[in-house]
């Protein structure tokens, strides 16, 4: 796998062949069992070459051990640096955010939550006020049925809770029946008087 950073630049063959040198450098920083198979190379600026090796470390899928080598005229290749770098599709940590920014975001979230809580509380108070008004209205209506001394207020036509209009209707019915009886008795008396008059005429 090649990833040349300088188009057309040919890597030094001595660097490409320096696998043993690269592996020796890696073993100085990590156990040999964590080093996998070769995974290509990249030509860096200035002619340096980075040799890549798979890593077997758990938790680092897609990462590569990378050893950057360089060479000068009439000298052997040398190691510039050794590092573990992510490849394409590697699992990466989230981008680092400064503490000041995180604190500001936290305060903003807390303020928004507090405002939402206040709005909910105001809504609950409004519902409670409506219920209290309804209760007060019912109590006032009940109190209207009593005088200041606590005695019940009788409405027109009521005496001690008894509807006088109903009594008047009953009395009226009784009066009508009494009048009918009186009329019947009067008619009976008139008939008796007529019979007496007839008997007197016969005697004469």
N, CA, C and O of each residue as an XYZ file, in Angstrom:
816
protein
N       0.853     -1.194      0.000
C       0.000      0.000      0.000
C       0.877      1.228      0.000
O       1.691      1.391      0.909
N       0.748      2.084     -0.968
C       1.575      3.284     -1.079
C       0.703      4.519     -0.975
O      -0.414      4.545     -1.491
N       1.218      5.549     -0.303
C       0.501      6.817     -0.150
C       1.533      7.927     -0.255
O       1.867      8.553      0.751
N       2.038      8.182     -1.441
C       3.115      9.154     -1.645
C       2.579     10.559     -1.480
O       1.589     10.927     -2.112
N       3.232     11.357     -0.625
C       2.829     12.736     -0.413
C       3.421     13.656     -1.466
O       2.956     14.783     -1.638
N       4.424     13.196     -2.158
C       5.022     13.972     -3.231
C       4.806     13.223     -4.549
O       5.527     12.269     -4.844
N       3.821     13.649     -5.339
C       3.525     12.938     -6.590
C       4.774     12.773     -7.456
O       5.524     13.722     -7.687
N       4.969     11.576     -7.913
C       6.101     11.302     -8.801
C       7.397     11.021     -8.073
O       8.380     10.628     -8.700
N       7.423     11.214     -6.742
C       8.660     10.974     -5.997
C       8.816      9.486     -5.758
O       7.885      8.832     -5.287
N       9.941      8.962     -6.066
C      10.205      7.532     -5.884
C      10.864      7.321     -4.528
O      11.865      7.971     -4.227
N      10.322      6.422     -3.698
C      10.926      6.181     -2.386
C      12.304      5.525     -2.533
O      12.568      4.785     -3.481
N      13.161      5.823     -1.569
C      14.489      5.208     -1.552
C      14.314      3.727     -1.251
O      13.674      3.354     -0.268
N      14.881      2.896     -2.095
C      14.723      1.454     -1.918
C      15.318      0.970     -0.606
O      14.848     -0.015     -0.035
N      16.346      1.655     -0.127
C      16.957      1.236      1.131
C      15.975      1.404      2.295
O      15.979      0.602      3.229
N      15.148      2.426      2.242
C      14.157      2.644      3.306
C      13.038      1.606      3.230
O      12.560      1.121      4.256
N      12.628      1.271      2.014
C      11.568      0.275      1.868
C      12.020     -1.096      2.356
O      11.211     -1.908      2.806
N      13.320     -1.337      2.262
C      13.850     -2.633      2.666
C      14.249     -2.673      4.142
O      14.720     -3.702      4.627
N      14.064     -1.558      4.861
C      14.530     -1.481      6.246
C      13.456     -1.966      7.226
O      13.260     -1.352      8.274
N      12.764     -3.054      6.900
C      11.725     -3.587      7.783
C      12.300     -4.023      9.122
O      11.696     -3.781     10.168
N      13.463     -4.663      9.096
C      14.054     -5.143     10.346
C      14.373     -3.977     11.272
O      14.174     -4.063     12.484
N      14.871     -2.885     10.692
C      15.183     -1.701     11.493
C      13.909     -1.135     12.117
O      13.899     -0.746     13.285
N      12.847     -1.095     11.336
C      11.577     -0.562     11.831
C      11.000     -1.445     12.935
O      10.505     -0.937     13.942
N      11.060     -2.770     12.751
C      10.532     -3.684     13.771
C      11.333     -3.589     15.061
O      10.764     -3.656     16.151
N      12.624     -3.435     14.948
C      13.467     -3.293     16.134
C      13.086     -2.029     16.904
O      13.056     -2.034     18.135
N      12.797     -0.958     16.185
C      12.399      0.288     16.839
C      11.044      0.122     17.532
O      10.822      0.660     18.616
N      10.152     -0.621     16.900
C       8.832     -0.837     17.507
C       8.928     -1.671     18.779
O       8.230     -1.395     19.755
N       9.768     -2.667     18.778
C       9.876     -3.539     19.949
C      10.423     -2.796     21.163
O      10.306     -3.276     22.291
N      11.010     -1.646     20.939
C      11.504     -0.846     22.055
C      10.364     -0.118     22.775
O      10.529      0.320     23.914
N       9.212      0.012     22.114
C       8.102      0.766     22.703
C       6.862     -0.089     22.932
O       5.955      0.337     23.646
N       6.796     -1.271     22.353
C       5.612     -2.117     22.505
C       6.006     -3.578     22.391
O       6.965     -3.899     21.688
N       5.281     -4.487     23.074
C       5.599     -5.913     22.966
C       5.480     -6.405     21.527
O       4.682     -5.884     20.747
N       6.267     -7.396     21.189
C       6.298     -7.918     19.818
C       4.945     -8.482     19.403
O       4.576     -8.420     18.230
N       4.184     -9.048     20.391
C       2.894     -9.644     20.025
C       1.846     -8.608     19.629
O       0.791     -8.965     19.103
N       2.127     -7.329     19.877
C       1.177     -6.283     19.470
C       1.453     -5.772     18.061
O       0.722     -4.921     17.554
N       2.496     -6.281     17.433
C       2.873     -5.825     16.089
C       2.379     -6.842     15.067
O       2.718     -8.023     15.137
N       1.582     -6.374     14.126
C       1.029     -7.264     13.112
C       1.790     -7.233     11.807
O       2.978     -6.912     11.774
N       1.102     -7.567     10.734
C       1.711     -7.640      9.410
C       1.957     -6.244      8.832
O       1.296     -5.285      9.230
N       2.912     -6.125      7.886
C       3.146     -4.847      7.200
C       1.866     -4.348      6.524
O       1.099     -5.137      5.972
N       1.642     -3.030      6.572
C       0.409     -2.440      6.036
C       0.704     -1.297      5.076
O      -0.091     -0.363      4.973
N       1.815     -1.351      4.380
C       2.106     -0.348      3.365
C       3.078      0.707      3.854
O       3.709      0.555      4.900
N       3.191      1.771      3.086
C       4.130      2.844      3.427
C       3.601      4.154      2.867
O       2.656      4.173      2.079
N       4.229      5.254      3.289
C       3.906      6.581      2.775
C       5.206      7.354      2.620
O       6.073      7.307      3.492
N       5.336      8.066      1.507
C       6.504      8.904      1.259
C       6.232     10.275      1.864
O       5.272     10.948      1.489
N       7.067     10.675      2.786
C       6.883     11.941      3.482
C       7.701     13.041      2.803
O       8.495     12.782      1.898
N       7.485     14.272      3.263
C       8.223     15.415      2.727
C       9.723     15.257      3.005
O      10.112     14.852      4.100
N      10.526     15.564      2.056
C      11.980     15.457      2.215
C      12.524     14.088      1.876
O      13.721     13.844      2.023
N      11.656     13.178      1.420
C      12.117     11.862      1.018
C      12.049     10.813      2.108
O      12.401      9.658      1.864
N      11.616     11.170      3.284
C      11.482     10.176      4.354
C      10.350      9.212      4.006
O       9.451      9.542      3.231
N      10.409      8.024      4.588
C       9.402      6.994      4.332
C       8.855      6.483      5.659
O       9.612      6.181      6.581
N       7.528      6.390      5.743
C       6.878      5.847      6.945
C       6.386      4.443      6.631
O       5.508      4.256      5.789
N       6.957      3.462      7.312
C       6.520      2.074      7.157
C       5.409      1.790      8.168
O       5.517      2.168      9.335
N       4.351      1.129      7.723
C       3.191      0.869      8.581
C       3.073     -0.621      8.866
O       3.387     -1.466      8.028
N       2.607     -0.917     10.086
C       2.360     -2.296     10.516
C       1.018     -2.338     11.237
O       0.647     -1.405     11.950
N       0.306     -3.430     11.039
C      -0.963     -3.604     11.751
C      -0.689     -3.675     13.251
O       0.385     -4.093     13.681
N      -1.694     -3.251     14.048
C      -1.592     -3.403     15.497
C      -2.611     -4.433     15.973
O      -3.730     -4.498     15.464
N      -2.216     -5.221     16.939
C      -3.130     -6.223     17.512
C      -3.667     -5.774     18.866
O      -4.305     -6.554     19.572
N      -3.412     -4.531     19.224
C      -3.920     -4.011     20.496
C      -5.451     -3.968     20.464
O      -6.048     -3.475     19.507
N      -6.071     -4.488     21.516
C      -7.535     -4.419     21.600
C      -7.960     -2.973     21.846
O      -7.319     -2.243     22.600
N      -9.026     -2.585     21.211
C      -9.506     -1.216     21.370
C      -8.950     -0.258     20.340
O      -9.277      0.929     20.364
N      -8.107     -0.752     19.424
C      -7.533      0.118     18.395
C      -7.753     -0.450     16.992
O      -6.795     -0.566     16.229
N      -8.963     -0.800     16.642
C      -9.202     -1.311     15.280
C      -8.945     -0.223     14.244
O      -9.366      0.922     14.411
N      -8.243     -0.596     13.165
C      -7.968      0.362     12.096
C      -6.753      1.231     12.344
O      -6.447      2.100     11.528
N      -6.040      1.020     13.465
C      -4.831      1.798     13.756
C      -3.607      1.054     13.235
O      -3.642     -0.155     13.006
N      -2.495      1.826     13.051
C      -1.251      1.240     12.539
C      -0.049      1.736     13.347
O       0.045      2.904     13.723
N       0.866      0.791     13.594
C       2.181      1.190     14.077
C       2.916      1.820     12.889
O       2.949      1.260     11.794
N       3.501      2.990     13.131
C       4.158      3.711     12.033
C       5.591      4.071     12.437
O       5.827      4.675     13.484
N       6.518      3.692     11.595
C       7.936      4.001     11.829
C       8.433      4.827     10.648
O       8.421      4.366      9.506
N       8.871      6.051     10.933
C       9.365      6.932      9.869
C      10.892      6.827      9.795
O      11.586      6.995     10.798
N      11.398      6.550      8.601
C      12.831      6.352      8.367
C      13.357      7.401      7.387
O      12.620      7.919      6.549
N      14.612      7.690      7.512
C      15.286      8.605      6.581
C      16.699      8.085      6.313
O      17.221      7.256      7.058
N      17.296      8.577      5.258
C      18.651      8.162      4.887
C      19.371      9.343      4.229
O      18.753     10.134      3.518
N      20.634      9.452      4.463
C      21.470     10.471      3.827
C      22.546      9.763      3.017
O      22.773      8.561      3.153
N      23.203     10.556      2.166
C      24.225      9.968      1.315
C      25.322      9.321      2.151
O      25.774      9.853      3.165
N      25.724      8.152      1.677
C      26.816      7.396      2.256
C      26.579      7.093      3.738
O      27.516      7.097      4.537
N      25.276      6.820      4.108
C      24.954      6.460      5.494
C      23.844      5.417      5.490
O      23.159      5.220      4.486
N      23.684      4.772      6.600
C      22.635      3.770      6.748
C      21.315      4.459      7.115
O      21.322      5.546      7.691
N      20.186      3.829      6.781
C      18.890      4.391      7.185
C      18.826      4.563      8.702
O      19.434      3.800      9.453
N      18.092      5.562      9.133
C      17.945      5.830     10.556
C      16.462      6.064     10.890
O      15.668      6.431     10.024
N      16.120      5.847     12.132
C      14.718      5.998     12.592
C      14.498      7.431     13.066
O      15.242      7.937     13.906
N      13.481      8.075     12.525
C      13.121      9.430     12.945
C      12.088      9.413     14.079
O      12.253     10.119     15.074
N      11.036      8.617     13.937
C      10.011      8.549     14.979
C       9.210      7.267     14.870
O       9.147      6.633     13.816
N       8.590      6.897     16.003
C       7.730      5.712     16.095
C       6.421      6.142     16.752
O       6.440      6.801     17.792
N       5.303      5.783     16.166
C       4.018      6.211     16.729
C       2.890      5.282     16.279
O       3.030      4.514     15.327
N       1.781      5.379     16.989
C       0.568      4.627     16.642
C      -0.422      5.617     16.051
O      -0.870      6.532     16.742
N      -0.769      5.447     14.782
C      -1.615      6.402     14.073
C      -2.877      5.725     13.550
O      -2.849      4.545     13.199
N      -3.980      6.462     13.497
C      -5.230      5.877     12.974
C      -5.211      5.792     11.457
O      -4.697      6.677     10.773
N      -5.778      4.717     10.950
C      -5.952      4.586      9.512
C      -7.385      4.937      9.127
O      -8.147      5.441      9.953
N      -7.749      4.673      7.890
C      -9.109      4.955      7.434
C     -10.102      4.057      8.174
O      -9.888      2.849      8.279
N     -11.175      4.639      8.679
C     -12.196      3.878      9.398
C     -11.805      3.520     10.812
O     -12.476      2.705     11.445
N     -10.723      4.114     11.333
C     -10.289      3.807     12.695
C     -11.256      4.414     13.709
O     -11.876      5.446     13.456
N     -11.371      3.755     14.858
C     -12.204      4.264     15.942
C     -11.461      5.396     16.635
O     -10.376      5.190     17.179
N     -12.039      6.584     16.618
C     -11.381      7.772     17.165
C     -12.153      8.324     18.352
O     -13.367      8.151     18.462
N     -11.427      8.988     19.232
C     -12.059      9.670     20.360
C     -12.730     10.947     19.860
O     -12.321     11.497     18.838
N     -13.751     11.425     20.565
C     -14.383     12.684     20.151
C     -13.379     13.827     20.151
O     -12.379     13.801     20.868
N     -13.669     14.824     19.332
C     -12.790     15.986     19.268
C     -12.720     16.660     20.637
O     -13.738     16.853     21.302
N     -11.520     17.008     21.039
C     -11.323     17.599     22.361
C     -11.935     18.990     22.404
O     -11.746     19.795     21.492
N     -12.672     19.261     23.477
C     -13.311     20.561     23.675
C     -12.740     21.179     24.945
O     -12.743     20.528     25.990
N     -12.251     22.416     24.886
C     -11.687     23.061     26.086
C     -12.703     23.110     27.224
O     -13.912     23.170     27.001
N     -12.175     23.083     28.454
C     -13.035     23.086     29.631
C     -13.913     24.335     29.684
O     -15.078     24.253     30.073
N     -13.370     25.480     29.300
C     -14.153     26.718     29.354
C     -15.382     26.632     28.453
O     -16.453     27.127     28.805
N     -15.221     26.002     27.288
C     -16.352     25.857     26.366
C     -17.370     24.873     26.930
O     -18.575     25.117     26.869
N     -16.883     23.759     27.480
C     -17.797     22.769     28.058
C     -18.567     23.355     29.238
O     -19.755     23.085     29.410
N     -17.870     24.169     30.058
C     -18.532     24.791     31.206
C     -19.612     25.761     30.747
O     -20.693     25.817     31.333
N     -19.321     26.520     29.702
C     -20.313     27.457     29.178
C     -21.544     26.723     28.654
O     -22.676     27.142     28.897
N     -21.317     25.623     27.932
C     -22.440     24.836     27.423
C     -23.251     24.235     28.567
O     -24.478     24.164     28.497
N     -22.553     23.799     29.628
C     -23.249     23.230     30.785
C     -24.136     24.279     31.454
O     -25.286     23.999     31.795
N     -23.602     25.486     31.642
C     -24.387     26.546     32.278
C     -25.600     26.914     31.426
O     -26.685     27.160     31.954
N     -25.413     26.950     30.113
C     -26.535     27.272     29.228
C     -27.621     26.202     29.320
O     -28.811     26.517     29.327
N     -27.205     24.935     29.390
C     -28.179     23.848     29.513
C     -28.918     23.926     30.843
O     -30.125     23.689     30.894
N     -28.205     24.256     31.924
C     -28.840     24.389     33.234
C     -29.844     25.534     33.247
O     -30.933     25.406     33.806
N     -29.473     26.660     32.626
C     -30.382     27.808     32.578
C     -31.646     27.467     31.790
O     -32.751     27.838     32.186
N     -31.477     26.757     30.672
C     -32.640     26.369     29.868
C     -33.547     25.427     30.644
O     -34.771     25.540     30.571
N     -32.950     24.492     31.390
C     -33.751     23.559     32.183
C     -34.507     24.294     33.286
O     -35.667     23.983     33.558
N     -33.849     25.275     33.928
C     -34.504     26.043     34.988
C     -35.668     26.858     34.431
O     -36.719     26.953     35.065
N     -35.484     27.446     33.248
C     -36.554     28.234     32.631
C     -37.746     27.353     32.284
O     -38.896     27.739     32.494
N     -37.465     26.171     31.754
C     -38.552     25.244     31.430
C     -39.294     24.817     32.687
O     -40.516     24.668     32.668
N     -38.557     24.617     33.787
C     -39.188     24.233     35.047
C     -40.082     25.347     35.573
O     -41.164     25.081     36.096
N     -39.631     26.612     35.435
C     -40.442     27.750     35.878
C     -41.729     27.845     35.066
O     -42.794     28.131     35.613
N     -41.630     27.605     33.751
C     -42.829     27.661     32.906
C     -43.837     26.596     33.326
O     -45.040     26.855     33.363
N     -43.347     25.404     33.642
C     -44.244     24.333     34.088
C     -44.906     24.703     35.408
O     -46.091     24.442     35.615
N     -44.114     25.328     36.317
C     -44.662     25.715     37.617
C     -45.744     26.777     37.457
O     -46.763     26.727     38.146
N     -45.537     27.748     36.547
C     -46.542     28.780     36.305
C     -47.824     28.171     35.752
O     -48.924     28.587     36.114
N     -47.675     27.183     34.874
C     -48.859     26.511     34.346
C     -49.639     25.799     35.430
O     -50.869     25.829     35.436
N     -48.923     25.152     36.359
C     -49.585     24.462     37.465
C     -50.282     25.457     38.379
O     -51.385     25.190     38.857
N     -49.638     26.631     38.633
C     -50.250     27.655     39.481
C     -51.535     28.169     38.850
O     -52.519     28.410     39.549
N     -51.531     28.339     37.516
C     -52.742     28.806     36.843
C     -53.893     27.837     37.019
O     -55.024     28.254     37.268
N     -53.618     26.550     36.893
C     -54.662     25.544     37.093
C     -55.160     25.556     38.526
O     -56.356     25.406     38.775
N     -54.231     25.736     39.480
C     -54.601     25.752     40.890
C     -55.470     26.958     41.213
O     -56.423     26.853     41.984
N     -55.133     28.130     40.609
C     -55.935     29.332     40.846
C     -57.356     29.131     40.347
O     -58.311     29.553     41.000
N     -57.505     28.484     39.185
C     -58.841     28.229     38.661
C     -59.643     27.327     39.570
O     -60.838     27.549     39.769
N     -58.996     26.299     40.133
C     -59.685     25.394     41.044
C     -60.065     26.119     42.332
O     -61.162     25.925     42.856
N     -59.145     26.969     42.850
C     -59.441     27.723     44.070
C     -60.626     28.653     43.847
O     -61.481     28.776     44.724
N     -60.696     29.321     42.672
C     -61.805     30.224     42.384
C     -63.125     29.462     42.371
O     -64.129     29.937     42.902
N     -63.117     28.278     41.761
C     -64.340     27.471     41.713
C     -64.767     27.056     43.114
O     -65.956     27.075     43.432
N     -63.791     26.674     43.968
C     -64.118     26.290     45.339
C     -64.684     27.472     46.111
O     -65.666     27.329     46.840
N     -64.054     28.664     45.949
C     -64.541     29.858     46.648
C     -65.951     30.198     46.190
O     -66.795     30.587     46.997
N     -66.206     30.052     44.889
C     -67.537     30.360     44.366
C     -68.582     29.426     44.968
O     -69.680     29.867     45.308
N     -68.257     28.154     45.103
C     -69.185     27.202     45.708
C     -69.428     27.539     47.170
O     -70.559     27.458     47.649
N     -68.355     27.923     47.891
C     -68.513     28.277     49.299
C     -69.387     29.516     49.454
O     -70.232     29.575     50.347
N     -69.180     30.525     48.570
C     -69.998     31.736     48.639
C     -71.463     31.402     48.385
O     -72.354     31.942     49.041
N     -71.705     30.509     47.431
C     -73.090     30.132     47.136
C     -73.726     29.440     48.330
O     -74.903     29.655     48.620
N     -72.951     28.606     49.030
C     -73.481     27.935     50.216
C     -73.744     28.937     51.331
O     -74.747     28.837     52.038
N     -72.832     29.917     51.490
C     -72.997     30.908     52.553
C     -74.199     31.805     52.298
O     -74.800     32.311     53.245
N     -74.562     32.012     51.027
C     -75.714     32.858     50.713
C     -77.010     32.273     51.252
O     -77.988     33.003     51.410
N     -77.042     30.990     51.535
C     -78.246     30.346     52.047
C     -78.402     30.507     53.553
O     -79.369     29.997     54.119
N     -77.479     31.202     54.222
C     -77.526     31.380     55.671
C     -77.403     32.850     56.023
O     -76.741     33.620     55.328
N     -78.065     33.230     57.136
C     -77.983     34.603     57.614
C     -76.671     34.808     58.340
O     -75.889     33.871     58.499
N     -76.421     36.062     58.791
C     -75.171     36.364     59.478
C     -75.032     35.569     60.766
O     -73.915     35.226     61.156
N     -76.155     35.264     61.446
C     -76.084     34.509     62.694
C     -76.001     33.004     62.460
O     -75.994     32.222     63.410
N     -75.939     32.605     61.192
C     -75.800     31.179     60.906
C     -77.111     30.481     60.643
O     -77.113     29.317     60.243
N     -78.245     31.167     60.857
C     -79.541     30.527     60.632
C     -79.839     30.523     59.141
O     -79.444     31.447     58.430
N     -80.525     29.504     58.664
C     -80.807     29.424     57.223
C     -81.759     30.516     56.778
O     -82.699     30.862     57.494
N     -81.517     31.051     55.607
C     -82.377     32.078     55.033
C     -83.502     31.385     54.278
O     -83.274     30.566     53.389
N     -84.753     31.750     54.671
C     -85.916     31.137     54.036
C     -86.314     31.967     52.838
O     -86.396     33.192     52.923
N     -86.556     31.322     51.753
C     -86.957     32.023     50.548
C     -88.459     32.287     50.594
O     -89.170     31.761     51.450
N     -88.928     33.110     49.660
C     -90.348     33.458     49.618
C     -91.183     32.198     49.520
O     -90.939     31.325     48.687
N     -92.212     32.125     50.425
C     -93.087     30.961     50.414
C     -92.607     29.829     51.281
O     -93.222     28.763     51.280
N     -91.514     30.017     52.037
C     -90.978     28.968     52.901
C     -91.072     29.397     54.355
O     -90.748     30.539     54.682
N     -91.506     28.505     55.232
C     -91.494     28.721     56.672
C     -90.921     27.470     57.305
O     -91.483     26.381     57.193
N     -89.787     27.646     57.972
C     -89.104     26.500     58.589
C     -88.891     25.382     57.574
O     -89.038     24.198     57.874
N     -88.541     25.803     56.364
C     -88.241     24.801     55.347
C     -89.460     24.191     54.699
O     -89.326     23.297     53.864
N     -90.667     24.655     55.063
C     -91.896     24.104     54.491
C     -92.410     25.066     53.434
O     -92.474     26.272     53.673
N     -92.764     24.566     52.307
C     -93.255     25.389     51.208
C     -94.706     25.761     51.479
O     -95.590     24.904     51.457
N     -94.954     27.086     51.743
C     -96.299     27.561     52.069
C     -97.231     27.389     50.880
O     -98.427     27.144     51.043
N     -96.674     27.520     49.688
C     -97.530     27.379     48.507
C     -98.185     26.012     48.467
O     -99.346     25.882     48.079
N     -97.436     24.992     48.871
C     -98.019     23.659     48.897
C     -99.126     23.571     49.945
O    -100.165     22.950     49.716
N     -98.885     24.217     51.126
C     -99.916     24.222     52.168
C    -101.167     24.950     51.688
O    -102.287     24.516     51.958
N    -100.969     26.074     50.964
C    -102.117     26.822     50.460
C    -102.943     25.961     49.514
O    -104.173     26.008     49.540
N    -102.283     25.194     48.698
C    -103.019     24.331     47.775
C    -103.831     23.293     48.537
O    -104.975     23.007     48.185
N    -103.223     22.722     49.601
C    -103.934     21.720     50.385
C    -105.133     22.344     51.098
O    -106.219     21.765     51.119
N    -104.925     23.564     51.701
C    -106.030     24.242     52.392
C    -107.147     24.559     51.413
O    -108.326     24.430     51.743
N    -106.777     24.974     50.211
C    -107.791     25.313     49.219
C    -108.624     24.095     48.862
O    -109.840     24.193     48.696
N    -107.973     22.952     48.745
C    -108.716     21.730     48.439
C    -109.666     21.382     49.574
O    -110.806     20.986     49.332
N    -109.196     21.529     50.832
C    -110.060     21.224     51.972
C    -111.252     22.173     52.029
O    -112.368     21.755     52.335
N    -111.010     23.478     51.729
C    -112.106     24.449     51.741
C    -113.143     24.092     50.693
O    -114.344     24.198     50.939
N    -112.682     23.669     49.529
C    -113.628     23.307     48.475
C    -114.486     22.132     48.908
O    -115.693     22.123     48.662
N    -113.884     21.146     49.545
C    -114.650     19.989     50.003
C    -115.660     20.402     51.082
O    -116.789     19.912     51.102
N    -115.239     21.314     51.984
C    -116.145     21.772     53.047
C    -117.327     22.523     52.461
O    -118.457     22.354     52.921
N    -117.082     23.357     51.446
C    -118.164     24.106     50.818
C    -119.150     23.154     50.159
O    -120.360     23.373     50.206
N    -118.635     22.108     49.552
C    -119.523     21.143     48.911
C    -120.415     20.469     49.952
O    -121.599     20.247     49.700
N    -119.858     20.142     51.118
C    -120.650     19.510     52.169
C    -121.736     20.451     52.667
O    -122.880     20.048     52.878
N    -121.352     21.732     52.853
C    -122.335     22.712     53.330
C    -123.482     22.845     52.334
O    -124.646     22.941     52.724
N    -123.150     22.850     51.055
C    -124.191     22.980     50.041
C    -125.134     21.790     50.089
O    -126.346     21.942     49.934
N    -124.577     20.605     50.304
C    -125.422     19.414     50.367
C    -126.370     19.487     51.567
O    -127.546     19.144     51.447
N    -125.866     19.932     52.722
C    -126.711     20.046     53.911
C    -127.812     21.078     53.704
O    -128.954     20.886     54.122
N    -127.442     22.185     53.046
C    -128.434     23.245     52.808
C    -129.551     22.739     51.913
O    -130.721     23.048     52.139
N    -129.203     21.981     50.920
C    -130.215     21.427     50.030
C    -131.130     20.472     50.794
O    -132.333     20.416     50.537
N    -130.566     19.738     51.715
C    -131.376     18.804     52.496
C    -132.365     19.544     53.386
O    -133.509     19.116     53.535
N    -131.931     20.650     53.976
C    -132.821     21.444     54.837
C    -133.967     22.018     54.024
O    -135.109     22.016     54.483
N    -133.686     22.507     52.832
C    -134.727     23.090     51.989
C    -135.783     22.041     51.648
O    -136.976     22.343     51.656
N    -135.368     20.841     51.355
C    -136.316     19.778     51.029
C    -137.204     19.451     52.232
O    -138.396     19.183     52.078
N    -136.622     19.476     53.412
C    -137.394     19.178     54.624
C    -138.455     20.238     54.862
O    -139.582     19.923     55.245
N    -138.089     21.519     54.632
C    -139.043     22.612     54.835
C    -140.207     22.473     53.856
O    -141.354     22.710     54.235
N    -139.943     22.104     52.639
C    -141.007     21.959     51.651
C    -141.959     20.837     52.048
O    -143.170     20.963     51.864
N    -141.428     19.739     52.592
C    -142.280     18.632     53.015
C    -143.208     19.081     54.148
O    -144.385     18.722     54.176
N    -142.661     19.876     55.088
C    -143.478     20.364     56.209
C    -144.617     21.244     55.703
O    -145.740     21.150     56.196
N    -144.332     22.099     54.719
C    -145.357     22.991     54.186
C    -146.469     22.183     53.512
O    -147.643     22.533     53.631
N    -146.117     21.131     52.822
C    -147.116     20.309     52.149
C    -148.037     19.636     53.170
O    -149.249     19.589     52.960
N    -147.496     19.126     54.251
C    -148.297     18.469     55.275
C    -149.267     19.464     55.916
O    -150.398     19.108     56.246
N    -148.820     20.715     56.092
C    -149.681     21.729     56.718
C    -150.868     22.052     55.822
O    -151.981     22.228     56.318
N    -150.660     22.129     54.560
C    -151.739     22.415     53.629
C    -152.769     21.284     53.628
O    -153.967     21.545     53.518
N    -152.329     20.061     53.745
C    -153.236     18.931     53.754
C    -154.141     18.977     54.989
O    -155.328     18.662     54.904
N    -153.587     19.363     56.117
C    -154.380     19.429     57.339
C    -155.482     20.470     57.206
O    -156.585     20.260     57.711
N    -155.219     21.550     56.558
C    -156.230     22.584     56.382
C    -157.353     22.071     55.494
O    -158.309     22.799     55.224
